[in-house]
Amino acid sequence: MWLTLLLSLALFFLLLSFIHLSSDLLALLLWSLCRYGTDSNSTKLALSSIRKMLLEKEIWKGIYLVIVFKVELAEICAKSERYIGTEGGGMDQSISFLAEEGTAKLIEFSPLRATDVKLPSGAVFVIANSCVEMNKAATSHFNIRVMECRLAAKLLAKHKGLQWNKVLRLEEVQAQLGISLEEMLSVTEDALHSDPYSPEEICMCLGISLDELRTQILSQNTRDVPIFKLYQRAKHVYSEAARVLQFKKICEEAPDNVVQQLGELMNQSHRSCRDMYECSCPELDQLVDICRKFGAQGSRLTGAGWGGCTVSIVPVDKLPGFLANVQEAFYQGSDASFAPEKQSLFATKPGGGALVFLEA
């Protein structure tokens, strides 16, 4: 309470002293305060009070300043994607705003937050474009996976006696049960069978009608899907989440074979994406194999899948040869030449997220 009051008063008098400056400069001041206070409830409350004061006093003379924190902006962007019919998550939007130069980020949701992860210095991450494109909004692939995960969550929730009709995500089942990801994998083994589920079987398991399934649970472009692979999707999601946490742990502990261990996790991830989540494609699989052949300790698809890019972890001393060999083996020996070569294969490092530049 006292911190909030003191901060509010300090910002109030600071703003009063700057009122004679241009609106752009004042906006820059406020944006800087937002950027460095995204995790502080006190700062958010203080800035909210300042915004209300500015609007009420018409300091902006009709130009309304809306202070949007990076976290809030990422959430807004994630929700906006759903207006085109894609049941997306929010990973891309979150890292686009919350990324910081020199560090990877562990992105977590409910609530959205980002934790620094220091990557090993002895390796670099290389991006390679498969030159295959997949329009998420124009196909049902992405939404089918989302619905399969949602249905799996509901069946798991009912199996454990939870209020399944309110459950939307697999993470919610784990949270409500209060158990580890490894334990959720065991629950999945017990509750779901590996054969695909028909809509009729799902209805029988949940005790609902086919019309209720289609109108209350499924999205518009998944209502005519004949089968759903619930076991495979749940196994992938829980095991992938466990790999993410293990990746962070290895980075923190930094053992002598850190690059090898991280690479193995990436290899496991791609196998799971390919076999359990089935979101890879032949070109991605080929590119992953080539990257591993020429020195990558680990390689996997990145993004939504069904095309796009791979990311590989490569020891620094092997980078020049790796780039040359992958360039020759994949890009010069395939039909991917339509993609600009300079954008097809490159080493990268963590950079900063989106910024707003205002001219004073």
ChimeraX attribute file (.defattr): number of C-alpha atoms within 10 A of each C-alpha:
attribute: neighborCount
match mode: 1-to-1
recipient: residues
	/A:1	7
	/A:2	8
	/A:3	11
	/A:4	15
	/A:5	13
	/A:6	13
	/A:7	16
	/A:8	20
	/A:9	14
	/A:10	12
	/A:11	18
	/A:12	16
	/A:13	10
	/A:14	11
	/A:15	17
	/A:16	9
	/A:17	10
	/A:18	13
	/A:19	13
	/A:20	10
	/A:21	11
	/A:22	11
	/A:23	17
	/A:24	12
	/A:25	15
	/A:26	18
	/A:27	17
	/A:28	16
	/A:29	14
	/A:30	18
	/A:31	19
	/A:32	12
	/A:33	16
	/A:34	19
	/A:35	15
	/A:36	11
	/A:37	16
	/A:38	18
	/A:39	14
	/A:40	11
	/A:41	11
	/A:42	19
	/A:43	20
	/A:44	19
	/A:45	15
	/A:46	21
	/A:47	21
	/A:48	16
	/A:49	13
	/A:50	19
	/A:51	16
	/A:52	13
	/A:53	13
	/A:54	16
	/A:55	16
	/A:56	10
	/A:57	9
	/A:58	12
	/A:59	14
	/A:60	15
	/A:61	10
	/A:62	8
	/A:63	10
	/A:64	12
	/A:65	14
	/A:66	11
	/A:67	17
	/A:68	16
	/A:69	18
	/A:70	20
	/A:71	20
	/A:72	15
	/A:73	16
	/A:74	22
	/A:75	18
	/A:76	15
	/A:77	14
	/A:78	19
	/A:79	16
	/A:80	13
	/A:81	16
	/A:82	13
	/A:83	10
	/A:84	10
	/A:85	17
	/A:86	21
	/A:87	21
	/A:88	18
	/A:89	15
	/A:90	20
	/A:91	16
	/A:92	15
	/A:93	20
	/A:94	27
	/A:95	20
	/A:96	17
	/A:97	18
	/A:98	22
	/A:99	21
	/A:100	16
	/A:101	10
	/A:102	14
	/A:103	16
	/A:104	19
	/A:105	20
	/A:106	16
	/A:107	18
	/A:108	13
	/A:109	13
	/A:110	7
	/A:111	8
	/A:112	14
	/A:113	15
	/A:114	18
	/A:115	14
	/A:116	14
	/A:117	16
	/A:118	14
	/A:119	24
	/A:120	16
	/A:121	9
	/A:122	12
	/A:123	19
	/A:124	21
	/A:125	22
	/A:126	22
	/A:127	20
	/A:128	27
	/A:129	25
	/A:130	26
	/A:131	18
	/A:132	16
	/A:133	12
	/A:134	14
	/A:135	11
	/A:136	18
	/A:137	17
	/A:138	11
	/A:139	13
	/A:140	19
	/A:141	20
	/A:142	20
	/A:143	21
	/A:144	21
	/A:145	20
	/A:146	22
	/A:147	22
	/A:148	23
	/A:149	25
	/A:150	21
	/A:151	28
	/A:152	28
	/A:153	25
	/A:154	26
	/A:155	24
	/A:156	26
	/A:157	24
	/A:158	18
	/A:159	17
	/A:160	14
	/A:161	10
	/A:162	16
	/A:163	12
	/A:164	18
	/A:165	14
	/A:166	10
	/A:167	20
	/A:168	19
	/A:169	16
	/A:170	21
	/A:171	17
	/A:172	16
	/A:173	24
	/A:174	19
	/A:175	11
	/A:176	12
	/A:177	14
	/A:178	11
	/A:179	11
	/A:180	12
	/A:181	20
	/A:182	13
	/A:183	14
	/A:184	22
	/A:185	19
	/A:186	11
	/A:187	16
	/A:188	23
	/A:189	14
	/A:190	11
	/A:191	16
	/A:192	20
	/A:193	13
	/A:194	11
	/A:195	12
	/A:196	15
	/A:197	19
	/A:198	14
	/A:199	19
	/A:200	14
	/A:201	13
	/A:202	21
	/A:203	16
	/A:204	12
	/A:205	13
	/A:206	16
	/A:207	10
	/A:208	12
	/A:209	13
	/A:210	16
	/A:211	11
	/A:212	12
	/A:213	18
	/A:214	15
	/A:215	11
	/A:216	10
	/A:217	16
	/A:218	20
	/A:219	19
	/A:220	12
	/A:221	14
	/A:222	18
	/A:223	17
	/A:224	11
	/A:225	12
	/A:226	11
	/A:227	16
	/A:228	21
	/A:229	22
	/A:230	28
	/A:231	24
	/A:232	23
	/A:233	26
	/A:234	26
	/A:235	22
	/A:236	22
	/A:237	20
	/A:238	20
	/A:239	18
	/A:240	20
	/A:241	15
	/A:242	15
	/A:243	18
	/A:244	15
	/A:245	13
	/A:246	15
	/A:247	21
	/A:248	20
	/A:249	12
	/A:250	17
	/A:251	18
	/A:252	14
	/A:253	9
	/A:254	15
	/A:255	12
	/A:256	8
	/A:257	10
	/A:258	19
	/A:259	24
	/A:260	17
	/A:261	19
	/A:262	23
	/A:263	22
	/A:264	17
	/A:265	20
	/A:266	24
	/A:267	20
	/A:268	18
	/A:269	24
	/A:270	26
	/A:271	18
	/A:272	22
	/A:273	22
	/A:274	21
	/A:275	14
	/A:276	19
	/A:277	22
	/A:278	18
	/A:279	20
	/A:280	22
	/A:281	16
	/A:282	13
	/A:283	20
	/A:284	27
	/A:285	20
	/A:286	12
	/A:287	24
	/A:288	24
	/A:289	15
	/A:290	19
	/A:291	29
	/A:292	20
	/A:293	13
	/A:294	18
	/A:295	20
	/A:296	26
	/A:297	22
	/A:298	26
	/A:299	30
	/A:300	29
	/A:301	31
	/A:302	20
	/A:303	14
	/A:304	17
	/A:305	23
	/A:306	24
	/A:307	23
	/A:308	20
	/A:309	26
	/A:310	24
	/A:311	25
	/A:312	27
	/A:313	27
	/A:314	27
	/A:315	19
	/A:316	13
	/A:317	12
	/A:318	14
	/A:319	21
	/A:320	10
	/A:321	12
	/A:322	21
	/A:323	19
	/A:324	12
	/A:325	17
	/A:326	21
	/A:327	18
	/A:328	11
	/A:329	14
	/A:330	20
	/A:331	22
	/A:332	12
	/A:333	11
	/A:334	10
	/A:335	10
	/A:336	17
	/A:337	13
	/A:338	8
	/A:339	14
	/A:340	11
	/A:341	14
	/A:342	7
	/A:343	10
	/A:344	17
	/A:345	21
	/A:346	15
	/A:347	16
	/A:348	11
	/A:349	12
	/A:350	14
	/A:351	13
	/A:352	14
	/A:353	15
	/A:354	14
	/A:355	12
	/A:356	8
	/A:357	8
	/A:358	12
	/A:359	8
	/A:360	11
